[in-house]
Amino acid sequence: EVQLLESGGGLAQPGGSMRLSCVASGFTFRSYAMSWVRQAPGKGLEWVSLISGTGGDTYYADFVQGRFTISRDNSKNTLSLQMDSLRAEDTAVYYCTRGGLSWGFDNWGQGTLVTVSS
Amino acid sequence: QTVVTQEPSFSVSPGGTVTLTCGLSSGSVSTNYYPSWYQQTPGQAPRTLIHSTNTRSSGVPDRFSGSILGNKAALTITGAQADDESDYYCVLYMNSGISVFGGGTKLTVL
């Protein structure tokens, strides 16, 4: 069974940083692209970032480009999202997902809440 | 900037059929965008229903089907049930690793 377990959410100040992690199990982690998708309170889903299976290719939504960095450690089956220069509008539940290429997002974690507020 | 459009809300009677659509602010949706569909109930993570236009994910009942209708992607639910009442999101894959979500459709079953 595929499992994705996020951690690292919490309260951050505007301009601050936070690092999210997602530990994957139940599949060959290195064989899959992975993505982060977020959902602001009461709003819709937004794709944030994608990383290829090898980690050699990364992609970002315009609204996080230059502030967020996606990475992975295939030896630890772990996906990460380093979030810098946080803004109030980054407040959201962040979901770790498997996929994000042409086959869509086929498995989702339960999400971790990030709140950016002073 | 690419905008993916969905009906903000829709209602269907129990046992009825409803088709939700997913379009582009400019241009037509084709299979080349590999449309996918997700169901989300309040407080829960999304559930994947359909990928690559019309391929159902594991465990998804065949009441849910995907297609291209005219210039839009479509999700059709036949024999609607009370627990189909959810938010439904489509995603279009823009290639180069970028995906765009639609704004979601809130489906009411009444």
Chai-1 contact restraints between the chains, C-beta under 6 A:
chainA,res_idxA,chainB,res_idxB,connection_type,confidence,min_distance_angstrom,max_distance_angstrom,comment,restraint_id
A,G44,B,G103,contact,1.0,0.0,6.0,A-B,restraint_1
A,G44,B,G104,contact,1.0,0.0,6.0,A-B,restraint_2
A,L45,B,Y89,contact,1.0,0.0,6.0,A-B,restraint_3
A,L45,B,F101,contact,1.0,0.0,6.0,A-B,restraint_4
A,W47,B,S99,contact,1.0,0.0,6.0,A-B,restraint_5
A,L50,B,G97,contact,1.0,0.0,6.0,A-B,restraint_6
A,Y59,B,G97,contact,1.0,0.0,6.0,A-B,restraint_7
A,Y59,B,I98,contact,1.0,0.0,6.0,A-B,restraint_8
A,G100,B,S99,contact,1.0,0.0,6.0,A-B,restraint_9
A,S102,B,Y34,contact,1.0,0.0,6.0,A-B,restraint_10
A,S102,B,Y93,contact,1.0,0.0,6.0,A-B,restraint_11
A,W103,B,H51,contact,1.0,0.0,6.0,A-B,restraint_12
A,G104,B,S36,contact,1.0,0.0,6.0,A-B,restraint_13
A,G104,B,H51,contact,1.0,0.0,6.0,A-B,restraint_14
A,D106,B,T48,contact,1.0,0.0,6.0,A-B,restraint_15
A,W108,B,A45,contact,1.0,0.0,6.0,A-B,restraint_16
A,W108,B,P46,contact,1.0,0.0,6.0,A-B,restraint_17
A,Q110,B,A45,contact,1.0,0.0,6.0,A-B,restraint_18
A,G111,B,A45,contact,1.0,0.0,6.0,A-B,restraint_19
